[in-house]
Amino acid sequence: MKLRDLHDLIPFRNLFKLVFGFAISLQVIIILVNHLTGFYELNGIYQFISRVIFGSTLGLLATFAVVYPDLIVIKLLNEKIGWNEKVFVRVIIQFFLTVLIGGIIAACVTYFSHVLNP
């Protein structure tokens, strides 16, 4: 399966905008909540910006690592089990595989993040 085939589902430019916006937004929210609750207090704007950049970069990589396997699953399921045929089976398989892929990649990225910055 070619990468170009996956971008038939969603063009790369749109995918990048979505993933980039999601990664930065999520990091800003997490960092602010951690700071405001006292879980991890920031000492200044430099520390805030560096944490946003570090977290967003890891988040961007992690999200792409999840998105592409999920697009492969969607593409394969579109070929094997269409939405007009066995909808319930399709939803169960896609849900299970998506959660499995997300869980494995989240565990790996979390471990990698803690190795880089404990």
N, CA, C and O atoms as CSV, one atom per row, in Angstrom:
chain,resi,resn,atom,element,x,y,z
A,1,MET,N,N,0.843,-1.176,0.000
A,1,MET,CA,C,0.000,0.000,0.000
A,1,MET,C,C,0.887,1.237,0.000
A,1,MET,O,O,1.790,1.365,0.827
A,2,LYS,N,N,0.630,2.125,-0.912
A,2,LYS,CA,C,1.424,3.335,-1.052
A,2,LYS,C,C,0.909,4.422,-0.127
A,2,LYS,O,O,-0.278,4.472,0.196
A,3,LEU,N,N,1.813,5.287,0.293
A,3,LEU,CA,C,1.447,6.411,1.142
A,3,LEU,C,C,0.457,7.321,0.427
A,3,LEU,O,O,-0.422,7.911,1.056
A,4,ARG,N,N,0.603,7.430,-0.879
A,4,ARG,CA,C,-0.295,8.257,-1.679
A,4,ARG,C,C,-1.739,7.753,-1.582
A,4,ARG,O,O,-2.681,8.545,-1.585
A,5,ASP,N,N,-1.903,6.415,-1.495
A,5,ASP,CA,C,-3.242,5.848,-1.370
A,5,ASP,C,C,-3.907,6.268,-0.058
A,5,ASP,O,O,-5.120,6.477,-0.011
A,6,LEU,N,N,-3.112,6.389,0.999
A,6,LEU,CA,C,-3.670,6.797,2.287
A,6,LEU,C,C,-4.131,8.249,2.251
A,6,LEU,O,O,-5.083,8.623,2.935
A,7,HIS,N,N,-3.449,9.062,1.449
A,7,HIS,CA,C,-3.830,10.467,1.380
A,7,HIS,C,C,-5.033,10.697,0.470
A,7,HIS,O,O,-5.481,11.833,0.311
A,8,ASP,N,N,-5.558,9.629,-0.128
A,8,ASP,CA,C,-6.837,9.744,-0.808
A,8,ASP,C,C,-7.948,9.936,0.221
A,8,ASP,O,O,-8.955,10.589,-0.053
A,9,LEU,N,N,-7.753,9.355,1.418
A,9,LEU,CA,C,-8.738,9.488,2.487
A,9,LEU,C,C,-8.755,10.901,3.057
A,9,LEU,O,O,-9.820,11.483,3.261
A,10,ILE,N,N,-7.569,11.448,3.312
A,10,ILE,CA,C,-7.438,12.820,3.801
A,10,ILE,C,C,-6.112,13.371,3.263
A,10,ILE,O,O,-5.061,12.777,3.504
A,11,PRO,N,N,-6.143,14.476,2.554
A,11,PRO,CA,C,-4.912,15.047,1.987
A,11,PRO,C,C,-3.905,15.403,3.086
A,11,PRO,O,O,-4.288,15.792,4.189
A,12,PHE,N,N,-2.619,15.264,2.771
A,12,PHE,CA,C,-1.578,15.484,3.772
A,12,PHE,C,C,-1.644,16.880,4.371
A,12,PHE,O,O,-1.465,17.035,5.579
A,13,ARG,N,N,-1.893,17.883,3.569
A,13,ARG,CA,C,-1.949,19.260,4.081
A,13,ARG,C,C,-3.028,19.396,5.151
A,13,ARG,O,O,-2.792,19.999,6.198
A,14,ASN,N,N,-4.196,18.844,4.896
A,14,ASN,CA,C,-5.278,18.893,5.883
A,14,ASN,C,C,-4.936,18.059,7.117
A,14,ASN,O,O,-5.213,18.460,8.248
A,15,LEU,N,N,-4.335,16.903,6.885
A,15,LEU,CA,C,-3.932,16.039,7.989
A,15,LEU,C,C,-2.904,16.738,8.864
A,15,LEU,O,O,-3.003,16.696,10.091
A,16,PHE,N,N,-1.921,17.377,8.250
A,16,PHE,CA,C,-0.886,18.071,9.021
A,16,PHE,C,C,-1.483,19.209,9.834
A,16,PHE,O,O,-1.147,19.370,11.007
A,17,LYS,N,N,-2.362,20.001,9.231
A,17,LYS,CA,C,-3.005,21.099,9.963
A,17,LYS,C,C,-3.770,20.574,11.170
A,17,LYS,O,O,-3.690,21.135,12.263
A,18,LEU,N,N,-4.503,19.506,10.963
A,18,LEU,CA,C,-5.284,18.909,12.039
A,18,LEU,C,C,-4.381,18.402,13.165
A,18,LEU,O,O,-4.617,18.698,14.336
A,19,VAL,N,N,-3.357,17.645,12.808
A,19,VAL,CA,C,-2.456,17.059,13.803
A,19,VAL,C,C,-1.646,18.148,14.513
A,19,VAL,O,O,-1.473,18.091,15.730
A,20,PHE,N,N,-1.156,19.124,13.775
A,20,PHE,CA,C,-0.366,20.205,14.356
A,20,PHE,C,C,-1.203,21.019,15.342
A,20,PHE,O,O,-0.764,21.294,16.459
A,21,GLY,N,N,-2.392,21.397,14.929
A,21,GLY,CA,C,-3.282,22.148,15.813
A,21,GLY,C,C,-3.663,21.356,17.054
A,21,GLY,O,O,-3.719,21.899,18.157
A,22,PHE,N,N,-3.923,20.079,16.866
A,22,PHE,CA,C,-4.282,19.208,17.980
A,22,PHE,C,C,-3.119,19.089,18.961
A,22,PHE,O,O,-3.323,19.184,20.171
A,23,ALA,N,N,-1.907,18.882,18.457
A,23,ALA,CA,C,-0.740,18.697,19.320
A,23,ALA,C,C,-0.458,19.948,20.150
A,23,ALA,O,O,-0.225,19.851,21.355
A,24,ILE,N,N,-0.476,21.111,19.522
A,24,ILE,CA,C,-0.188,22.347,20.255
A,24,ILE,C,C,-1.301,22.665,21.251
A,24,ILE,O,O,-1.021,23.020,22.396
A,25,SER,N,N,-2.540,22.543,20.834
A,25,SER,CA,C,-3.662,22.841,21.731
A,25,SER,C,C,-3.646,21.947,22.956
A,25,SER,O,O,-3.822,22.418,24.079
A,26,LEU,N,N,-3.439,20.675,22.741
A,26,LEU,CA,C,-3.424,19.729,23.847
A,26,LEU,C,C,-2.275,20.021,24.810
A,26,LEU,O,O,-2.460,19.950,26.025
A,27,GLN,N,N,-1.105,20.346,24.292
A,27,GLN,CA,C,0.030,20.646,25.161
A,27,GLN,C,C,-0.204,21.907,25.981
A,27,GLN,O,O,0.102,21.937,27.173
A,28,VAL,N,N,-0.739,22.938,25.360
A,28,VAL,CA,C,-1.020,24.177,26.094
A,28,VAL,C,C,-2.010,23.907,27.223
A,28,VAL,O,O,-1.825,24.395,28.338
A,29,ILE,N,N,-3.045,23.143,26.949
A,29,ILE,CA,C,-4.038,22.821,27.978
A,29,ILE,C,C,-3.404,22.016,29.106
A,29,ILE,O,O,-3.609,22.334,30.278
A,30,ILE,N,N,-2.645,20.989,28.776
A,30,ILE,CA,C,-2.018,20.147,29.801
A,30,ILE,C,C,-1.045,20.950,30.655
A,30,ILE,O,O,-1.047,20.829,31.880
A,31,ILE,N,N,-0.219,21.764,30.017
A,31,ILE,CA,C,0.770,22.551,30.755
A,31,ILE,C,C,0.089,23.567,31.669
A,31,ILE,O,O,0.496,23.735,32.819
A,32,LEU,N,N,-0.942,24.243,31.170
A,32,LEU,CA,C,-1.646,25.225,31.995
A,32,LEU,C,C,-2.380,24.567,33.166
A,32,LEU,O,O,-2.355,25.087,34.281
A,33,VAL,N,N,-3.022,23.445,32.924
A,33,VAL,CA,C,-3.716,22.739,34.012
A,33,VAL,C,C,-2.714,22.285,35.069
A,33,VAL,O,O,-2.958,22.442,36.265
A,34,ASN,N,N,-1.584,21.722,34.632
A,34,ASN,CA,C,-0.558,21.298,35.584
A,34,ASN,C,C,-0.027,22.472,36.400
A,34,ASN,O,O,0.219,22.338,37.598
A,35,HIS,N,N,0.148,23.615,35.755
A,35,HIS,CA,C,0.651,24.804,36.455
A,35,HIS,C,C,-0.393,25.352,37.427
A,35,HIS,O,O,-0.083,25.632,38.585
A,36,LEU,N,N,-1.615,25.502,36.958
A,36,LEU,CA,C,-2.660,26.105,37.795
A,36,LEU,C,C,-3.075,25.225,38.965
A,36,LEU,O,O,-3.511,25.741,39.994
A,37,THR,N,N,-2.948,23.913,38.832
A,37,THR,CA,C,-3.278,23.021,39.944
A,37,THR,C,C,-2.096,22.823,40.887
A,37,THR,O,O,-2.256,22.230,41.954
A,38,GLY,N,N,-0.914,23.308,40.515
A,38,GLY,CA,C,0.263,23.168,41.357
A,38,GLY,C,C,0.994,21.857,41.175
A,38,GLY,O,O,1.957,21.586,41.891
A,39,PHE,N,N,0.559,21.039,40.236
A,39,PHE,CA,C,1.217,19.755,39.997
A,39,PHE,C,C,2.634,19.958,39.470
A,39,PHE,O,O,3.562,19.277,39.905
A,40,TYR,N,N,2.802,20.884,38.545
A,40,TYR,CA,C,4.115,21.216,38.003
A,40,TYR,C,C,4.125,22.708,37.713
A,40,TYR,O,O,3.618,23.155,36.684
A,41,GLU,N,N,4.705,23.472,38.627
A,41,GLU,CA,C,4.696,24.922,38.471
A,41,GLU,C,C,5.823,25.378,37.558
A,41,GLU,O,O,6.947,24.881,37.624
A,42,LEU,N,N,5.492,26.332,36.710
A,42,LEU,CA,C,6.458,26.897,35.765
A,42,LEU,C,C,7.108,28.128,36.374
A,42,LEU,O,O,6.474,28.862,37.132
A,43,ASN,N,N,8.385,28.353,36.037
A,43,ASN,CA,C,9.119,29.482,36.591
A,43,ASN,C,C,9.113,30.707,35.693
A,43,ASN,O,O,9.596,31.764,36.101
A,44,GLY,N,N,8.585,30.599,34.489
A,44,GLY,CA,C,8.566,31.750,33.603
A,44,GLY,C,C,8.100,31.373,32.213
A,44,GLY,O,O,7.788,30.217,31.927
A,45,ILE,N,N,8.061,32.384,31.354
A,45,ILE,CA,C,7.571,32.186,29.991
A,45,ILE,C,C,8.520,31.302,29.185
A,45,ILE,O,O,8.073,30.549,28.320
A,46,TYR,N,N,9.840,31.383,29.461
A,46,TYR,CA,C,10.801,30.542,28.744
A,46,TYR,C,C,10.519,29.069,29.005
A,46,TYR,O,O,10.526,28.255,28.082
A,47,GLN,N,N,10.274,28.735,30.257
A,47,GLN,CA,C,9.986,27.346,30.599
A,47,GLN,C,C,8.664,26.897,29.971
A,47,GLN,O,O,8.547,25.758,29.517
A,48,PHE,N,N,7.678,27.783,29.945
A,48,PHE,CA,C,6.397,27.459,29.311
A,48,PHE,C,C,6.583,27.174,27.822
A,48,PHE,O,O,6.095,26.166,27.309
A,49,ILE,N,N,7.293,28.069,27.135
A,49,ILE,CA,C,7.495,27.908,25.691
A,49,ILE,C,C,8.314,26.648,25.389
A,49,ILE,O,O,8.003,25.917,24.449
A,50,SER,N,N,9.351,26.398,26.178
A,50,SER,CA,C,10.163,25.200,25.923
A,50,SER,C,C,9.356,23.928,26.163
A,50,SER,O,O,9.523,22.951,25.433
A,51,ARG,N,N,8.496,23.921,27.160
A,51,ARG,CA,C,7.663,22.737,27.413
A,51,ARG,C,C,6.618,22.565,26.302
A,51,ARG,O,O,6.315,21.439,25.908
A,52,VAL,N,N,6.069,23.675,25.797
A,52,VAL,CA,C,5.109,23.581,24.689
A,52,VAL,C,C,5.803,23.019,23.455
A,52,VAL,O,O,5.256,22.146,22.781
A,53,ILE,N,N,6.997,23.510,23.154
A,53,ILE,CA,C,7.727,23.029,21.971
A,53,ILE,C,C,8.091,21.556,22.128
A,53,ILE,O,O,7.873,20.767,21.209
A,54,PHE,N,N,8.642,21.175,23.276
A,54,PHE,CA,C,9.041,19.792,23.513
A,54,PHE,C,C,7.820,18.870,23.469
A,54,PHE,O,O,7.839,17.840,22.795
A,55,GLY,N,N,6.765,19.242,24.188
A,55,GLY,CA,C,5.563,18.409,24.230
A,55,GLY,C,C,4.856,18.340,22.891
A,55,GLY,O,O,4.360,17.284,22.501
A,56,SER,N,N,4.808,19.459,22.186
A,56,SER,CA,C,4.138,19.478,20.879
A,56,SER,C,C,4.908,18.655,19.849
A,56,SER,O,O,4.306,17.998,18.999
A,57,THR,N,N,6.227,18.691,19.925
A,57,THR,CA,C,7.025,17.888,18.999
A,57,THR,C,C,6.791,16.398,19.240
A,57,THR,O,O,6.567,15.637,18.299
A,58,LEU,N,N,6.844,15.990,20.505
A,58,LEU,CA,C,6.552,14.591,20.812
A,58,LEU,C,C,5.112,14.238,20.453
A,58,LEU,O,O,4.841,13.159,19.925
A,59,GLY,N,N,4.197,15.153,20.745
A,59,GLY,CA,C,2.793,14.916,20.420
A,59,GLY,C,C,2.557,14.797,18.923
A,59,GLY,O,O,1.767,13.966,18.475
A,60,LEU,N,N,3.240,15.625,18.158
A,60,LEU,CA,C,3.120,15.581,16.703
A,60,LEU,C,C,3.629,14.244,16.164
A,60,LEU,O,O,2.974,13.613,15.334
A,61,LEU,N,N,4.783,13.821,16.635
A,61,LEU,CA,C,5.329,12.537,16.206
A,61,LEU,C,C,4.423,11.377,16.633
A,61,LEU,O,O,4.175,10.455,15.856
A,62,ALA,N,N,3.942,11.433,17.856
A,62,ALA,CA,C,3.075,10.367,18.363
A,62,ALA,C,C,1.754,10.317,17.600
A,62,ALA,O,O,1.247,9.238,17.292
A,63,THR,N,N,1.210,11.470,17.301
A,63,THR,CA,C,-0.063,11.498,16.590
A,63,THR,C,C,0.083,10.953,15.179
A,63,THR,O,O,-0.772,10.202,14.710
A,64,PHE,N,N,1.162,11.328,14.498
A,64,PHE,CA,C,1.396,10.764,13.169
A,64,PHE,C,C,1.642,9.253,13.251
A,64,PHE,O,O,1.243,8.501,12.361
A,65,ALA,N,N,2.299,8.824,14.323
A,65,ALA,CA,C,2.536,7.385,14.505
A,65,ALA,C,C,1.230,6.633,14.722
A,65,ALA,O,O,1.152,5.439,14.430
A,66,VAL,N,N,0.217,7.301,15.222
A,66,VAL,CA,C,-1.100,6.672,15.398
A,66,VAL,C,C,-1.942,6.822,14.136
A,66,VAL,O,O,-2.643,5.892,13.738
A,67,VAL,N,N,-1.872,7.984,13.512
A,67,VAL,CA,C,-2.735,8.286,12.363
A,67,VAL,C,C,-2.481,7.348,11.185
A,67,VAL,O,O,-3.427,6.826,10.596
A,68,TYR,N,N,-1.221,7.132,10.841
A,68,TYR,CA,C,-0.949,6.323,9.655
A,68,TYR,C,C,-1.369,4.861,9.801
A,68,TYR,O,O,-1.969,4.321,8.872
A,69,PRO,N,N,-1.083,4.197,10.921
A,69,PRO,CA,C,-1.635,2.843,11.064
A,69,PRO,C,C,-3.168,2.829,11.059
A,69,PRO,O,O,-3.783,1.901,10.534
A,70,ASP,N,N,-3.778,3.862,11.644
A,70,ASP,CA,C,-5.245,3.933,11.616
A,70,ASP,C,C,-5.769,4.136,10.196
A,70,ASP,O,O,-6.787,3.554,9.823
A,71,LEU,N,N,-5.085,4.953,9.407
A,71,LEU,CA,C,-5.494,5.126,8.008
A,71,LEU,C,C,-5.343,3.825,7.224
A,71,LEU,O,O,-6.154,3.524,6.348
A,72,ILE,N,N,-4.309,3.061,7.541
A,72,ILE,CA,C,-4.139,1.756,6.889
A,72,ILE,C,C,-5.291,0.832,7.258
A,72,ILE,O,O,-5.833,0.136,6.399
A,73,VAL,N,N,-5.666,0.824,8.534
A,73,VAL,CA,C,-6.802,0.003,8.976
A,73,VAL,C,C,-8.072,0.430,8.244
A,73,VAL,O,O,-8.823,-0.420,7.764
A,74,ILE,N,N,-8.315,1.722,8.155
A,74,ILE,CA,C,-9.517,2.224,7.474
A,74,ILE,C,C,-9.508,1.828,6.003
A,74,ILE,O,O,-10.522,1.381,5.466
A,75,LYS,N,N,-8.356,1.995,5.355
A,75,LYS,CA,C,-8.250,1.655,3.934
A,75,LYS,C,C,-8.499,0.166,3.709
A,75,LYS,O,O,-9.225,-0.204,2.786
A,76,LEU,N,N,-7.907,-0.693,4.541
A,76,LEU,CA,C,-8.108,-2.135,4.403
A,76,LEU,C,C,-9.552,-2.531,4.691
A,76,LEU,O,O,-10.120,-3.375,3.998
A,77,LEU,N,N,-10.136,-1.926,5.704
A,77,LEU,CA,C,-11.534,-2.239,6.015
A,77,LEU,C,C,-12.480,-1.725,4.931
A,77,LEU,O,O,-13.514,-2.339,4.666
A,78,ASN,N,N,-12.131,-0.608,4.311
A,78,ASN,CA,C,-12.955,-0.124,3.195
A,78,ASN,C,C,-12.960,-1.129,2.046
A,78,ASN,O,O,-13.968,-1.305,1.362
A,79,GLU,N,N,-11.814,-1.784,1.846
A,79,GLU,CA,C,-11.719,-2.780,0.771
A,79,GLU,C,C,-12.423,-4.088,1.143
A,79,GLU,O,O,-13.060,-4.713,0.295
A,80,LYS,N,N,-12.308,-4.502,2.405
A,80,LYS,CA,C,-12.841,-5.806,2.827
A,80,LYS,C,C,-14.278,-5.743,3.338
A,80,LYS,O,O,-15.117,-6.556,2.950
A,81,ILE,N,N,-14.555,-4.780,4.201
A,81,ILE,CA,C,-15.881,-4.662,4.817
A,81,ILE,C,C,-16.347,-3.223,4.646
A,81,ILE,O,O,-15.938,-2.343,5.403
A,82,GLY,N,N,-17.180,-2.983,3.679
A,82,GLY,CA,C,-17.666,-1.631,3.436
A,82,GLY,C,C,-18.667,-1.182,4.487
A,82,GLY,O,O,-19.131,-1.980,5.301
A,83,TRP,N,N,-18.990,0.085,4.460
A,83,TRP,CA,C,-19.959,0.624,5.405
A,83,TRP,C,C,-21.388,0.222,5.053
A,83,TRP,O,O,-22.279,0.366,5.889
A,84,ASN,N,N,-21.627,-0.264,3.870
A,84,ASN,CA,C,-22.973,-0.656,3.470
A,84,ASN,C,C,-23.283,-2.110,3.801
A,84,ASN,O,O,-24.437,-2.532,3.715
A,85,GLU,N,N,-22.275,-2.874,4.174
A,85,GLU,CA,C,-22.463,-4.296,4.399
A,85,GLU,C,C,-22.650,-4.596,5.883
A,85,GLU,O,O,-23.756,-4.459,6.405
A,86,LYS,N,N,-21.599,-4.997,6.556
A,86,LYS,CA,C,-21.652,-5.397,7.961
A,86,LYS,C,C,-21.170,-4.240,8.838
A,86,LYS,O,O,-20.014,-4.211,9.261
A,87,VAL,N,N,-22.046,-3.310,9.098
A,87,VAL,CA,C,-21.668,-2.093,9.813
A,87,VAL,C,C,-21.223,-2.411,11.243
A,87,VAL,O,O,-20.203,-1.893,11.699
A,88,PHE,N,N,-21.966,-3.246,11.944
A,88,PHE,CA,C,-21.635,-3.560,13.332
A,88,PHE,C,C,-20.261,-4.230,13.433
A,88,PHE,O,O,-19.458,-3.876,14.297
A,89,VAL,N,N,-19.996,-5.183,12.563
A,89,VAL,CA,C,-18.701,-5.874,12.555
A,89,VAL,C,C,-17.584,-4.881,12.233
A,89,VAL,O,O,-16.521,-4.912,12.854
A,90,ARG,N,N,-17.822,-4.024,11.287
A,90,ARG,CA,C,-16.836,-3.012,10.897
A,90,ARG,C,C,-16.526,-2.088,12.070
A,90,ARG,O,O,-15.357,-1.809,12.338
A,91,VAL,N,N,-17.528,-1.620,12.757
A,91,VAL,CA,C,-17.314,-0.710,13.887
A,91,VAL,C,C,-16.529,-1.399,14.995
A,91,VAL,O,O,-15.612,-0.806,15.563
A,92,ILE,N,N,-16.876,-2.635,15.306
A,92,ILE,CA,C,-16.181,-3.373,16.363
A,92,ILE,C,C,-14.710,-3.587,15.998
A,92,ILE,O,O,-13.826,-3.328,16.815
A,93,ILE,N,N,-14.448,-4.052,14.791
A,93,ILE,CA,C,-13.059,-4.300,14.357
A,93,ILE,C,C,-12.266,-3.005,14.335
A,93,ILE,O,O,-11.148,-2.953,14.848
A,94,GLN,N,N,-12.830,-1.959,13.747
A,94,GLN,CA,C,-12.114,-0.689,13.649
A,94,GLN,C,C,-11.869,-0.095,15.032
A,94,GLN,O,O,-10.783,0.424,15.294
A,95,PHE,N,N,-12.848,-0.161,15.913
A,95,PHE,CA,C,-12.690,0.360,17.265
A,95,PHE,C,C,-11.587,-0.395,18.007
A,95,PHE,O,O,-10.713,0.223,18.614
A,96,PHE,N,N,-11.624,-1.722,17.960
A,96,PHE,CA,C,-10.636,-2.542,18.654
A,96,PHE,C,C,-9.221,-2.262,18.145
A,96,PHE,O,O,-8.301,-2.069,18.940
A,97,LEU,N,N,-9.052,-2.241,16.840
A,97,LEU,CA,C,-7.722,-1.997,16.265
A,97,LEU,C,C,-7.225,-0.584,16.558
A,97,LEU,O,O,-6.038,-0.388,16.823
A,98,THR,N,N,-8.111,0.390,16.513
A,98,THR,CA,C,-7.727,1.772,16.788
A,98,THR,C,C,-7.277,1.931,18.235
A,98,THR,O,O,-6.268,2.582,18.502
A,99,VAL,N,N,-8.015,1.345,19.163
A,99,VAL,CA,C,-7.636,1.421,20.576
A,99,VAL,C,C,-6.322,0.680,20.822
A,99,VAL,O,O,-5.473,1.153,21.578
A,100,LEU,N,N,-6.154,-0.471,20.189
A,100,LEU,CA,C,-4.921,-1.248,20.334
A,100,LEU,C,C,-3.717,-0.464,19.811
A,100,LEU,O,O,-2.696,-0.366,20.491
A,101,ILE,N,N,-3.833,0.084,18.625
A,101,ILE,CA,C,-2.751,0.881,18.030
A,101,ILE,C,C,-2.441,2.088,18.911
A,101,ILE,O,O,-1.280,2.364,19.210
A,102,GLY,N,N,-3.476,2.800,19.321
A,102,GLY,CA,C,-3.282,3.980,20.169
A,102,GLY,C,C,-2.630,3.643,21.499
A,102,GLY,O,O,-1.753,4.371,21.963
A,103,GLY,N,N,-3.047,2.551,22.114
A,103,GLY,CA,C,-2.475,2.151,23.402
A,103,GLY,C,C,-1.011,1.773,23.306
A,103,GLY,O,O,-0.202,2.172,24.144
A,104,ILE,N,N,-0.672,1.008,22.289
A,104,ILE,CA,C,0.724,0.597,22.107
A,104,ILE,C,C,1.616,1.801,21.835
A,104,ILE,O,O,2.687,1.934,22.428
A,105,ILE,N,N,1.182,2.662,20.953
A,105,ILE,CA,C,2.006,3.827,20.601
A,105,ILE,C,C,2.074,4.812,21.762
A,105,ILE,O,O,3.125,5.408,22.000
A,106,ALA,N,N,0.975,4.994,22.488
A,106,ALA,CA,C,0.993,5.891,23.651
A,106,ALA,C,C,1.973,5.387,24.707
A,106,ALA,O,O,2.707,6.182,25.293
A,107,ALA,N,N,1.993,4.084,24.957
A,107,ALA,CA,C,2.930,3.519,25.931
A,107,ALA,C,C,4.373,3.733,25.479
A,107,ALA,O,O,5.234,4.088,26.283
A,108,CYS,N,N,4.629,3.518,24.205
A,108,CYS,CA,C,6.000,3.697,23.677
A,108,CYS,C,C,6.438,5.157,23.746
A,108,CYS,O,O,7.569,5.444,24.138
A,109,VAL,N,N,5.568,6.070,23.374
A,109,VAL,CA,C,5.921,7.499,23.390
A,109,VAL,C,C,6.086,7.994,24.824
A,109,VAL,O,O,6.974,8.801,25.097
A,110,THR,N,N,5.250,7.527,25.736
A,110,THR,CA,C,5.380,7.912,27.144
A,110,THR,C,C,6.709,7.429,27.704
A,110,THR,O,O,7.394,8.167,28.412
A,111,TYR,N,N,7.074,6.195,27.389
A,111,TYR,CA,C,8.359,5.667,27.838
A,111,TYR,C,C,9.510,6.501,27.251
A,111,TYR,O,O,10.435,6.877,27.972
A,112,PHE,N,N,9.450,6.784,25.965
A,112,PHE,CA,C,10.477,7.579,25.297
A,112,PHE,C,C,10.576,8.976,25.912
A,112,PHE,O,O,11.676,9.495,26.100
A,113,SER,N,N,9.440,9.577,26.223
A,113,SER,CA,C,9.403,10.899,26.826
A,113,SER,C,C,10.070,10.894,28.187
A,113,SER,O,O,10.813,11.817,28.521
A,114,HIS,N,N,9.809,9.862,28.976
A,114,HIS,CA,C,10.412,9.780,30.304
A,114,HIS,C,C,11.908,9.468,30.247
A,114,HIS,O,O,12.659,9.845,31.147
A,115,VAL,N,N,12.338,8.779,29.187
A,115,VAL,CA,C,13.774,8.547,29.011
A,115,VAL,C,C,14.473,9.873,28.691
A,115,VAL,O,O,15.553,10.152,29.213
A,116,LEU,N,N,13.851,10.686,27.833
A,116,LEU,CA,C,14.437,11.970,27.458
A,116,LEU,C,C,14.410,12.976,28.596
A,116,LEU,O,O,15.387,13.688,28.828
A,117,ASN,N,N,13.278,13.034,29.314
A,117,ASN,CA,C,13.086,14.049,30.344
A,117,ASN,C,C,12.308,13.450,31.514
A,117,ASN,O,O,11.084,13.569,31.565
A,118,PRO,N,N,13.005,12.808,32.454
A,118,PRO,CA,C,12.312,12.115,33.557
A,118,PRO,C,C,11.521,13.060,34.445
A,118,PRO,O,O,10.890,12.621,35.407
